[in-house]
Amino acid sequence: MKNLLGCLGGIITYLGYITISLLVMCILAWWLCNIDPDKTYTWYSGIWQGMFTIPNWIRSLFFSNVLYKANLYTAGYNFWWLIMLIFSVLGIIGGGRGR
């Protein structure tokens, strides 16, 4: 029983870390790269918005006016947005800690 409680405590702690991390990332995404639907974005914005695609996507689940990719963009934006999205996903899969 003691092992079960310890395992449950570890799971709850881990879920707490994930929740706090996602909350911080969503606040940073709102502050640094909130996407205006009427603005055309270039390659530089593609880098930032690509890094924050996942937090912006999570925000878009709760708020209907939040975009995770711009409606109006250049080819450079599209390229860098995709590259940074791939790096973000690989960072999540690979983890942030040294093993």
Contacts in CASP RR format, 6 or more apart in sequence:
PFRMAT RR
TARGET T0000
AUTHOR 0000-0000-0000
METHOD contacts of the structure
MODEL  1
MKNLLGCLGGIITYLGYITISLLVMCILAWWLCNIDPDKTYTWYSGIWQG
MFTIPNWIRSLFFSNVLYKANLYTAGYNFWWLIMLIFSVLGIIGGGRGR
22 55 0 8 1.000
22 58 0 8 1.000
25 52 0 8 1.000
25 54 0 8 1.000
25 55 0 8 1.000
26 55 0 8 1.000
26 58 0 8 1.000
26 59 0 8 1.000
28 52 0 8 1.000
28 55 0 8 1.000
29 52 0 8 1.000
29 55 0 8 1.000
29 56 0 8 1.000
29 59 0 8 1.000
30 59 0 8 1.000
32 48 0 8 1.000
32 52 0 8 1.000
33 45 0 8 1.000
33 48 0 8 1.000
33 49 0 8 1.000
33 51 0 8 1.000
33 52 0 8 1.000
33 56 0 8 1.000
34 66 0 8 1.000
35 41 0 8 1.000
35 49 0 8 1.000
35 56 0 8 1.000
35 66 0 8 1.000
35 67 0 8 1.000
35 68 0 8 1.000
35 69 0 8 1.000
35 70 0 8 1.000
37 67 0 8 1.000
37 70 0 8 1.000
37 71 0 8 1.000
37 72 0 8 1.000
38 72 0 8 1.000
39 70 0 8 1.000
39 72 0 8 1.000
40 70 0 8 1.000
40 72 0 8 1.000
40 73 0 8 1.000
40 74 0 8 1.000
41 49 0 8 1.000
41 70 0 8 1.000
41 72 0 8 1.000
41 73 0 8 1.000
41 74 0 8 1.000
41 77 0 8 1.000
42 73 0 8 1.000
42 74 0 8 1.000
42 76 0 8 1.000
42 77 0 8 1.000
43 74 0 8 1.000
43 76 0 8 1.000
43 77 0 8 1.000
43 79 0 8 1.000
43 80 0 8 1.000
44 80 0 8 1.000
45 70 0 8 1.000
45 73 0 8 1.000
45 77 0 8 1.000
46 70 0 8 1.000
46 73 0 8 1.000
46 76 0 8 1.000
46 77 0 8 1.000
46 78 0 8 1.000
46 80 0 8 1.000
46 81 0 8 1.000
46 84 0 8 1.000
47 80 0 8 1.000
47 81 0 8 1.000
47 84 0 8 1.000
48 84 0 8 1.000
49 56 0 8 1.000
49 68 0 8 1.000
49 69 0 8 1.000
49 70 0 8 1.000
49 77 0 8 1.000
49 81 0 8 1.000
49 84 0 8 1.000
50 80 0 8 1.000
50 81 0 8 1.000
50 82 0 8 1.000
50 84 0 8 1.000
50 85 0 8 1.000
50 88 0 8 1.000
51 84 0 8 1.000
51 87 0 8 1.000
51 88 0 8 1.000
53 68 0 8 1.000
53 69 0 8 1.000
53 81 0 8 1.000
53 84 0 8 1.000
53 85 0 8 1.000
53 88 0 8 1.000
54 68 0 8 1.000
54 88 0 8 1.000
54 89 0 8 1.000
54 92 0 8 1.000
56 66 0 8 1.000
56 67 0 8 1.000
56 68 0 8 1.000
57 68 0 8 1.000
59 66 0 8 1.000
59 68 0 8 1.000
60 66 0 8 1.000
60 67 0 8 1.000
60 68 0 8 1.000
69 81 0 8 1.000
70 77 0 8 1.000
73 81 0 8 1.000
END
